[in-house]
Amino acid sequence: MEGAGCQDRGLEVSTAVFAPADVIVVGAGNAALCAAISAAEAGASVLVLERAPEEHRGGNSAFSGGAFRVAYDGLDDIRRIVPDLSPEDAASTDFGTYTREQFFDELMALSGFKASMPLVEAVVDDSLDTLLWMQSHGVRFLPSYGRQTYRIDGRNVFWGGLTIEASGGGLGLVQSLFTRAEKLGVRIAYDTRLDDLLLEDGRVTGAVAMNRGRRHEVRAGAVLLGAGGFHANAAWRAAYLGNGWDLAKVRGSRYNTGDAIRIAMQHGARAGGHWSGCHGVFYDANAPEFGDLALIDQQKNYFTLGIVVNTRGERFIDEGEDFRNYTYSRMGAELLRQPGGMGWQIFDAQTHGLLPQEYRVKHATRIEANTIEELVAKLEGVDRPRLLRTIAEYNAAIERDRPFHPGTKDGRRTRGLAIDKSNWSVPLEQGPFVAYEVTTGITCTFGGLAVDTEARVQSVEGEPIPGLYAAGELVGGLYYTKYPGGAGLMSGSVFGRIGGREAAKAARG
């Protein structure tokens, strides 16, 4: 059935797409596509139900930077992941190491030690092997030079435990996975949402799919849910995340509204994870309400190199608490607590040149001036006198005897402020000065379905629901409050691969 990804040129083709399958995969982002490939590799016939039209396919993964957090022991492992790494790049780069122990400890610590230890262990232990598996299916990986290195003493030095990204970012990642899935004969039904699950004697035996007003009952041996969380559902955000979250802008796919979670729970699935927690970031104030693949790079995550102020003209976070990889995902929540949910990130000429592409796109809400007084005068809706005092107090509080070093926690800090900055404290005193107006953007939610290490969805009674699996952002139990950059794609791939394989076994067994 090679090439069966083509769909819907009339009723006949549409009917063929909705023929029975061994495994139905709901969703078409990174986790779902890894599941589809894994199931097809195991010999199963696979049908993917993708709610989005084909031109908007790929789920949240398409909006991501394509970064993967992976455990590795040094350059030899990097060469396995990136076999075309040039000798010049190998010689001029300090990749360091990111051991299984580091990866595990950081996932657990950032969750406040609430994460499911077996799930975390599965992600960590399978991370390297899963990337090599994806590579064998056509995904090309590269060192993440653009966002994760600084040039220090003539060498590219990686920081923050994040070293690898997919070629072409999130779009390149999902395109590679779609290409491989279609070559393996996976059928893909676009414009198709999950309407219900089919069950017989407590076992999932298929799905009800709605395609352009037509209802299709599709029989299958197993169903894997990979349709994301509920970040695009404003009502659920307000209900579960709290006051004001319905006003957040959606960074990624508009189609992730929690339908698969709701339907599974209606059939006895147990809720898991942190339902009042999410991945929320500083986001461009004038970004569209929903993610737009033509207008990516709306997030503003390099606040560590400057200061962030609210409409009162006051700093409200420690911008240098840790590498941005470990703090950026809670900054949207911090900003949402401020008056009006708005603020500004401010930089001077000393650090502005270190900011990446997301600050340089034409659609960024950017304000520039030669003096700090001119800059503040251009900011609308801020207490200008208080902001000038905030900047003066910040500059005066910096311990300048320590050198600024963006690739390490340099300890260059302030002393005596209500909220001190712990690292990377560079005074705002060299023009030109630049400010970016920001609001809150939500990337994904942390609450979802409880699963085990075989990706089997758990019932409220604590037993696996036969024939039902899950992977990706709708899996609960991995993230609580904070999120380390690159962990989402990695965990989605790990459990997508596991879930696809196990679903195929169940369907064909």
RAKA-V431729 format. One record per residue. N is the residue number from 1. RES is the residue in one small letter. PSI is psi in radians with two decimals (* if undefined). OMEGA is omega in radians with two decimals (999 if undefined). D_FIRST is the distance of its C-alpha to the first C-alpha in whole Angstrom. Layout:
# RAKA-V431729
N_RES_PSI_OMEGA_D_FIRST ; N_RES_PSI_OMEGA_D_FIRST
This chain:
# RAKA-V431729
1_m_0.51_3.14_0 ; 2_e_2.37_-3.13_4 ; 3_g_0.15_-3.08_6 ; 4_a_0.04_3.08_6 ; 5_g_-0.38_3.10_9 ; 6_c_2.44_-3.02_11 ; 7_q_2.56_2.90_13 ; 8_d_1.02_2.92_16 ; 9_r_0.44_-3.13_17 ; 10_g_3.00_-3.05_18 ; 11_l_-0.64_-3.08_19 ; 12_e_-0.83_3.14_16 ; 13_v_-0.75_-3.14_13 ; 14_s_-0.75_3.12_15 ; 15_t_-0.69_3.12_15 ; 16_a_-0.67_3.13_11 ; 17_v_-0.64_-3.06_11 ; 18_f_0.41_3.01_14 ; 19_a_2.77_3.12_13 ; 20_p_2.69_-3.14_14 ; 21_a_2.77_3.00_12 ; 22_d_-0.79_-3.09_14 ; 23_v_2.29_2.97_15 ; 24_i_2.26_3.05_16 ; 25_v_2.20_-3.14_17 ; 26_v_2.04_-3.08_20 ; 27_g_2.84_-3.11_20 ; 28_a_0.70_2.96_19 ; 29_g_-2.86_-3.09_22 ; 30_n_-0.89_-3.09_22 ; 31_a_-0.80_-3.12_22 ; 32_a_-0.73_-3.12_20 ; 33_l_-0.64_3.03_17 ; 34_c_-0.69_3.10_19 ; 35_a_-0.76_-3.13_18 ; 36_a_-0.76_3.13_14 ; 37_i_-0.76_-3.14_14 ; 38_s_-0.75_3.13_16 ; 39_a_-0.74_3.12_15 ; 40_a_-0.68_3.10_11 ; 41_e_-0.56_3.13_14 ; 42_a_0.06_3.05_15 ; 43_g_0.09_-3.11_13 ; 44_a_2.60_2.90_12 ; 45_s_2.42_-2.96_9 ; 46_v_2.35_3.00_11 ; 47_l_2.23_3.08_12 ; 48_v_2.23_3.05_14 ; 49_l_1.93_-3.13_17 ; 50_e_2.03_-3.08_19 ; 51_r_-0.60_-3.09_22 ; 52_a_2.70_2.95_23 ; 53_p_2.85_-3.02_22 ; 54_e_-0.65_-3.09_19 ; 55_e_-0.24_3.11_22 ; 56_h_0.37_-3.08_24 ; 57_r_2.89_3.04_21 ; 58_g_-0.08_3.07_22 ; 59_g_-2.74_3.11_24 ; 60_n_-0.50_-3.08_28 ; 61_s_-0.62_-3.12_26 ; 62_a_-0.43_-3.12_26 ; 63_f_-0.12_-3.05_30 ; 64_s_2.97_3.04_31 ; 65_g_-0.09_3.10_32 ; 66_g_0.31_-3.10_29 ; 67_a_2.47_3.13_32 ; 68_f_2.17_3.03_31 ; 69_r_2.08_-3.01_34 ; 70_v_2.49_3.07_34 ; 71_a_2.24_3.11_36 ; 72_y_2.69_-3.04_37 ; 73_d_0.03_3.11_41 ; 74_g_-2.84_-3.02_41 ; 75_l_-0.61_-3.11_40 ; 76_d_-0.71_3.10_38 ; 77_d_-0.65_3.09_36 ; 78_i_-0.71_3.11_36 ; 79_r_-0.56_3.11_35 ; 80_r_-0.70_-3.14_32 ; 81_i_-0.63_-3.10_30 ; 82_v_1.34_-3.04_31 ; 83_p_-0.36_3.13_31 ; 84_d_0.34_3.05_32 ; 85_l_2.21_-3.07_35 ; 86_s_2.65_3.07_38 ; 87_p_-0.62_-3.13_41 ; 88_e_-0.78_3.12_43 ; 89_d_-0.68_3.12_41 ; 90_a_-0.69_-3.09_42 ; 91_a_-0.49_-3.03_45 ; 92_s_0.15_-3.06_46 ; 93_t_2.36_3.00_44 ; 94_d_1.69_3.14_45 ; 95_f_-0.36_-3.09_42 ; 96_g_-2.69_3.06_44 ; 97_t_2.76_3.00_43 ; 98_y_1.57_-2.96_41 ; 99_t_2.87_3.06_41 ; 100_r_-0.67_-3.13_40 ; 101_e_-0.74_3.10_43 ; 102_q_-0.83_-3.12_43 ; 103_f_-0.85_-3.14_40 ; 104_f_-0.85_-3.09_41 ; 105_d_-0.69_-3.11_44 ; 106_e_-0.73_3.08_43 ; 107_l_-0.74_-3.13_41 ; 108_m_-0.79_-3.09_43 ; 109_a_-0.74_-3.12_46 ; 110_l_-0.34_3.06_44 ; 111_s_0.05_-3.03_43 ; 112_g_0.45_-3.12_47 ; 113_f_0.50_3.07_46 ; 114_k_-0.30_-3.08_44 ; 115_a_2.67_3.08_41 ; 116_s_2.03_-3.09_39 ; 117_m_-0.75_3.11_40 ; 118_p_-0.68_3.12_37 ; 119_l_-0.76_3.12_35 ; 120_v_-0.78_3.12_36 ; 121_e_-0.70_3.13_37 ; 122_a_-0.77_3.12_33 ; 123_v_-0.85_-3.08_32 ; 124_v_-0.88_-3.05_35 ; 125_d_-0.54_-3.09_34 ; 126_d_0.00_-2.98_30 ; 127_s_-0.89_-3.10_31 ; 128_l_-0.80_-3.13_31 ; 129_d_-0.60_3.14_28 ; 130_t_-0.71_3.08_26 ; 131_l_-0.71_3.11_26 ; 132_l_-0.63_3.06_26 ; 133_w_-0.79_3.11_23 ; 134_m_-0.71_3.09_22 ; 135_q_-0.68_3.13_23 ; 136_s_-0.32_3.11_21 ; 137_h_0.29_2.96_18 ; 138_g_0.02_3.09_19 ; 139_v_2.22_3.13_22 ; 140_r_2.31_-3.14_25 ; 141_f_2.65_-3.13_28 ; 142_l_2.73_2.93_32 ; 143_p_2.47_-3.07_35 ; 144_s_1.16_-3.06_36 ; 145_y_-0.70_-2.97_39 ; 146_g_-0.58_-3.03_40 ; 147_r_-0.33_-2.93_40 ; 148_q_0.22_3.10_41 ; 149_t_2.68_2.91_44 ; 150_y_2.60_3.12_47 ; 151_r_2.00_-3.09_49 ; 152_i_2.10_3.14_52 ; 153_d_0.72_3.06_54 ; 154_g_0.09_-3.13_52 ; 155_r_2.59_3.02_49 ; 156_n_2.07_-3.08_46 ; 157_v_2.12_3.10_46 ; 158_f_2.62_-3.12_44 ; 159_w_2.74_3.00_45 ; 160_g_0.23_3.04_44 ; 161_g_0.24_-3.06_41 ; 162_l_1.96_-2.92_38 ; 163_t_-0.43_-2.94_37 ; 164_i_2.46_3.02_33 ; 165_e_2.76_3.08_31 ; 166_a_2.47_3.07_28 ; 167_s_2.30_-3.11_28 ; 168_g_0.16_3.14_28 ; 169_g_-2.69_-3.11_29 ; 170_g_-0.69_3.11_27 ; 171_l_-0.77_3.11_25 ; 172_g_-0.67_3.12_24 ; 173_l_-0.95_-3.07_23 ; 174_v_-0.56_3.10_21 ; 175_q_-0.74_3.09_19 ; 176_s_-0.72_-3.13_19 ; 177_l_-0.69_3.06_17 ; 178_f_-0.77_-3.13_15 ; 179_t_-0.79_-3.12_14 ; 180_r_-0.74_-3.14_13 ; 181_a_-0.77_-3.12_11 ; 182_e_-0.63_3.09_9 ; 183_k_-0.50_3.11_8 ; 184_l_0.04_3.08_8 ; 185_g_0.22_3.11_5 ; 186_v_2.25_3.05_8 ; 187_r_2.43_-3.13_8 ; 188_i_2.09_3.11_12 ; 189_a_1.88_3.12_14 ; 190_y_2.94_-3.10_17 ; 191_d_0.61_-3.01_21 ; 192_t_2.11_3.13_20 ; 193_r_2.66_3.05_23 ; 194_l_2.20_3.12_23 ; 195_d_-0.48_3.12_26 ; 196_d_2.94_2.98_27 ; 197_l_2.59_3.02_25 ; 198_l_2.31_3.12_25 ; 199_l_2.54_3.01_28 ; 200_e_2.15_3.14_29 ; 201_d_0.69_3.08_32 ; 202_g_-0.02_-3.13_32 ; 203_r_2.40_3.08_28 ; 204_v_2.20_-3.08_25 ; 205_t_0.28_3.11_23 ; 206_g_-2.89_-3.07_21 ; 207_a_2.67_2.99_21 ; 208_v_2.10_-3.09_23 ; 209_a_2.40_3.07_21 ; 210_m_2.06_-3.13_23 ; 211_n_1.88_3.09_21 ; 212_r_0.82_3.08_24 ; 213_g_-0.15_3.14_26 ; 214_r_2.40_-3.14_24 ; 215_r_2.24_-3.13_24 ; 216_h_2.14_2.99_21 ; 217_e_2.02_-3.06_21 ; 218_v_2.08_3.12_18 ; 219_r_2.53_3.12_18 ; 220_a_2.78_3.09_17 ; 221_g_-0.39_3.13_19 ; 222_a_2.73_3.11_20 ; 223_v_2.32_3.04_20 ; 224_l_2.20_3.14_21 ; 225_l_2.11_3.12_23 ; 226_g_0.68_-2.97_23 ; 227_a_0.25_3.07_24 ; 228_g_3.12_-3.11_28 ; 229_g_-2.53_-3.07_31 ; 230_f_0.51_-3.04_33 ; 231_h_-0.40_-3.13_35 ; 232_a_0.19_3.13_34 ; 233_n_1.72_-3.05_36 ; 234_a_-0.67_-3.13_40 ; 235_a_-0.77_3.11_41 ; 236_w_-0.64_3.12_40 ; 237_r_-0.80_3.13_41 ; 238_a_-0.67_-3.08_44 ; 239_a_-0.73_-3.01_44 ; 240_y_-0.62_-3.11_43 ; 241_l_-0.53_3.06_44 ; 242_g_-3.13_-3.05_47 ; 243_n_2.30_3.06_49 ; 244_g_-0.34_-3.08_48 ; 245_w_-0.35_3.06_44 ; 246_d_-0.29_-3.13_43 ; 247_l_-0.16_-3.11_45 ; 248_a_2.57_3.05_43 ; 249_k_2.56_-3.10_40 ; 250_v_2.00_-3.08_37 ; 251_r_-0.59_-3.00_36 ; 252_g_-2.39_-3.01_32 ; 253_s_2.38_3.07_29 ; 254_r_-0.13_-3.03_31 ; 255_y_-0.08_-3.12_28 ; 256_n_1.49_-3.04_29 ; 257_t_0.16_3.06_32 ; 258_g_0.19_-3.09_31 ; 259_d_-0.77_-3.09_30 ; 260_a_-0.65_3.09_27 ; 261_i_-0.84_-3.12_31 ; 262_r_-0.81_-3.09_33 ; 263_i_-0.75_3.13_30 ; 264_a_-0.73_-3.14_30 ; 265_m_-0.53_3.05_34 ; 266_q_-0.41_3.12_34 ; 267_h_0.37_2.97_33 ; 268_g_0.11_3.10_35 ; 269_a_2.59_-3.11_33 ; 270_r_2.37_3.04_36 ; 271_a_2.50_3.12_37 ; 272_g_2.74_3.04_37 ; 273_g_-2.81_-2.98_38 ; 274_h_1.61_-3.03_41 ; 275_w_-0.31_3.07_40 ; 276_s_0.28_3.13_43 ; 277_g_2.69_-3.14_42 ; 278_c_2.97_3.03_40 ; 279_h_1.82_-3.13_39 ; 280_g_2.38_-2.99_41 ; 281_v_2.90_2.89_42 ; 282_f_2.32_-2.98_45 ; 283_y_2.57_-3.09_43 ; 284_d_2.33_-3.03_44 ; 285_a_-0.53_-3.09_47 ; 286_n_0.32_3.08_45 ; 287_a_2.70_3.09_41 ; 288_p_2.88_-3.09_39 ; 289_e_-0.63_3.12_39 ; 290_f_2.74_3.12_35 ; 291_g_2.48_-3.14_33 ; 292_d_2.06_-3.10_33 ; 293_l_-0.30_3.07_30 ; 294_a_-0.17_-3.11_33 ; 295_l_0.97_3.13_36 ; 296_i_-3.12_-3.09_35 ; 297_d_0.78_3.06_37 ; 298_q_-0.35_-3.14_39 ; 299_q_2.74_3.14_40 ; 300_k_1.53_-2.91_44 ; 301_n_0.04_-3.08_44 ; 302_y_0.70_3.08_46 ; 303_f_-0.33_3.13_49 ; 304_t_-0.38_-3.07_51 ; 305_l_0.04_3.13_52 ; 306_g_-2.57_3.03_54 ; 307_i_2.79_3.10_55 ; 308_v_2.29_-3.13_54 ; 309_v_2.74_3.09_56 ; 310_n_-3.01_-3.10_56 ; 311_t_-0.30_3.03_58 ; 312_r_-0.12_-3.08_61 ; 313_g_0.37_-3.08_61 ; 314_e_2.50_2.95_61 ; 315_r_2.56_-3.09_59 ; 316_f_0.05_3.07_57 ; 317_i_2.83_2.91_55 ; 318_d_1.73_-3.06_55 ; 319_e_-0.39_-3.10_53 ; 320_g_0.45_-3.12_53 ; 321_e_-0.74_-3.09_53 ; 322_d_3.05_3.02_50 ; 323_f_2.52_-3.07_47 ; 324_r_-0.42_3.10_45 ; 325_n_-0.48_-3.03_42 ; 326_y_-0.14_-3.09_44 ; 327_t_-0.33_-2.98_46 ; 328_y_-0.54_-3.01_44 ; 329_s_-0.16_3.07_42 ; 330_r_0.01_-3.08_45 ; 331_m_-0.53_3.07_46 ; 332_g_-0.70_3.11_45 ; 333_a_-0.68_3.11_47 ; 334_e_-0.73_-3.11_50 ; 335_l_-0.61_-3.12_50 ; 336_l_-0.42_3.12_49 ; 337_r_-0.21_-3.09_53 ; 338_q_2.80_-3.14_55 ; 339_p_2.15_3.13_56 ; 340_g_-0.07_-3.14_54 ; 341_g_0.50_-3.08_51 ; 342_m_2.80_3.09_52 ; 343_g_-3.04_3.13_53 ; 344_w_2.45_2.91_53 ; 345_q_2.29_-3.04_52 ; 346_i_2.32_-3.12_55 ; 347_f_2.75_2.98_55 ; 348_d_-3.07_-3.00_58 ; 349_a_-0.36_-3.11_57 ; 350_q_-0.54_-3.09_57 ; 351_t_-0.26_-3.06_54 ; 352_h_-0.59_3.13_52 ; 353_g_-0.25_3.13_51 ; 354_l_-0.14_-3.09_49 ; 355_l_2.48_-3.08_47 ; 356_p_-2.95_-3.01_43 ; 357_q_-0.61_-3.06_41 ; 358_e_-0.34_3.09_41 ; 359_y_-0.14_-3.01_45 ; 360_r_-0.09_3.13_44 ; 361_v_2.65_-3.06_42 ; 362_k_-0.52_-3.07_44 ; 363_h_0.10_3.11_43 ; 364_a_2.45_3.08_45 ; 365_t_1.54_-2.94_48 ; 366_r_2.39_3.10_50 ; 367_i_2.29_-3.04_54 ; 368_e_2.57_3.09_56 ; 369_a_2.81_-3.10_60 ; 370_n_-0.43_3.08_63 ; 371_t_2.77_-3.12_65 ; 372_i_-0.56_3.11_64 ; 373_e_-0.72_3.11_66 ; 374_e_-0.69_3.14_64 ; 375_l_-0.87_-3.11_61 ; 376_v_-0.64_3.13_62 ; 377_a_-0.42_-3.12_64 ; 378_k_-0.22_-3.09_60 ; 379_l_2.20_-3.12_59 ; 380_e_2.38_3.01_59 ; 381_g_0.21_-3.14_59 ; 382_v_2.64_3.02_60 ; 383_d_1.70_-2.99_64 ; 384_r_-0.82_3.10_65 ; 385_p_-0.70_3.14_68 ; 386_r_-0.65_3.13_67 ; 387_l_-0.71_3.10_64 ; 388_l_-0.69_3.09_66 ; 389_r_-0.71_3.12_68 ; 390_t_-0.79_-3.12_65 ; 391_i_-0.74_3.13_64 ; 392_a_-0.75_3.13_67 ; 393_e_-0.72_3.10_67 ; 394_y_-0.85_-3.13_64 ; 395_n_-0.72_-3.09_65 ; 396_a_-0.41_-3.05_69 ; 397_a_-0.07_-3.06_67 ; 398_i_2.31_3.01_65 ; 399_e_1.77_-2.95_66 ; 400_r_-0.01_3.14_66 ; 401_d_-0.27_3.09_67 ; 402_r_2.39_3.13_64 ; 403_p_2.57_3.05_61 ; 404_f_2.30_-3.07_58 ; 405_h_1.65_-3.00_55 ; 406_p_-0.31_-3.08_52 ; 407_g_-0.05_3.09_50 ; 408_t_2.88_2.95_52 ; 409_k_1.71_-2.92_53 ; 410_d_-0.15_3.13_57 ; 411_g_0.10_3.09_59 ; 412_r_1.82_-2.89_60 ; 413_r_3.04_2.99_61 ; 414_t_2.81_3.07_63 ; 415_r_2.34_2.97_66 ; 416_g_0.01_3.11_68 ; 417_l_2.81_3.08_66 ; 418_a_-0.70_3.00_65 ; 419_i_1.89_3.14_61 ; 420_d_2.71_2.99_61 ; 421_k_2.19_-2.93_58 ; 422_s_-0.47_-3.11_58 ; 423_n_2.83_2.99_56 ; 424_w_0.68_-3.13_56 ; 425_s_1.75_3.11_59 ; 426_v_2.22_-3.11_59 ; 427_p_2.53_3.07_62 ; 428_l_1.55_-3.05_61 ; 429_e_-0.04_3.13_64 ; 430_q_2.02_3.12_63 ; 431_g_2.85_0.03_62 ; 432_p_2.71_3.13_59 ; 433_f_2.53_-3.06_58 ; 434_v_2.39_3.05_55 ; 435_a_2.52_3.08_54 ; 436_y_2.16_3.12_50 ; 437_e_2.30_-3.04_50 ; 438_v_2.70_3.00_48 ; 439_t_-2.83_-3.12_47 ; 440_t_2.29_3.00_44 ; 441_g_2.35_3.14_41 ; 442_i_2.29_-3.11_39 ; 443_t_-0.86_-3.13_35 ; 444_c_2.87_3.12_34 ; 445_t_2.73_-3.05_36 ; 446_f_-0.21_3.12_37 ; 447_g_2.58_3.14_37 ; 448_g_-2.40_-3.10_34 ; 449_l_2.53_3.06_33 ; 450_a_2.28_3.09_34 ; 451_v_2.89_3.01_32 ; 452_d_-3.03_-3.05_32 ; 453_t_-0.11_3.01_31 ; 454_e_0.25_3.11_28 ; 455_a_0.32_3.12_27 ; 456_r_2.27_3.11_28 ; 457_v_2.35_-3.08_30 ; 458_q_2.53_3.09_33 ; 459_s_2.95_3.09_35 ; 460_v_-0.37_3.09_39 ; 461_e_-0.14_3.10_40 ; 462_g_0.21_3.11_38 ; 463_e_2.68_3.07_36 ; 464_p_2.45_3.01_32 ; 465_i_2.01_-3.06_30 ; 466_p_2.27_3.06_28 ; 467_g_0.07_-3.09_24 ; 468_l_2.22_-3.08_25 ; 469_y_2.85_3.14_25 ; 470_a_2.63_3.10_25 ; 471_a_2.72_3.06_25 ; 472_g_-2.67_-2.99_27 ; 473_e_-0.26_3.09_30 ; 474_l_0.08_3.03_30 ; 475_v_2.16_3.07_31 ; 476_g_2.69_3.04_35 ; 477_g_-0.08_-3.13_37 ; 478_l_-0.63_-2.99_36 ; 479_y_2.36_3.11_39 ; 480_y_2.01_3.08_42 ; 481_t_-1.01_-3.12_44 ; 482_k_2.87_-3.03_43 ; 483_y_2.20_3.09_40 ; 484_p_2.27_-3.10_39 ; 485_g_2.40_3.11_37 ; 486_g_-0.15_-3.12_34 ; 487_a_-0.53_-3.07_34 ; 488_g_-0.88_3.11_31 ; 489_l_-0.65_-3.11_28 ; 490_m_-0.83_-3.13_29 ; 491_s_-0.62_3.08_30 ; 492_g_-0.72_3.12_26 ; 493_s_-0.76_-3.12_24 ; 494_v_-0.91_-3.09_26 ; 495_f_-0.43_2.99_26 ; 496_g_-0.80_3.12_22 ; 497_r_-0.83_3.13_21 ; 498_i_-0.84_-3.07_24 ; 499_g_-0.70_3.10_22 ; 500_g_-0.76_3.12_19 ; 501_r_-0.81_-3.11_20 ; 502_e_-0.65_3.10_22 ; 503_a_-0.70_3.10_20 ; 504_a_-0.71_3.10_17 ; 505_k_-0.82_-3.12_20 ; 506_a_-0.71_-3.09_22 ; 507_a_-0.62_-3.04_19 ; 508_r_-0.09_-3.08_18 ; 509_g_*_999_22
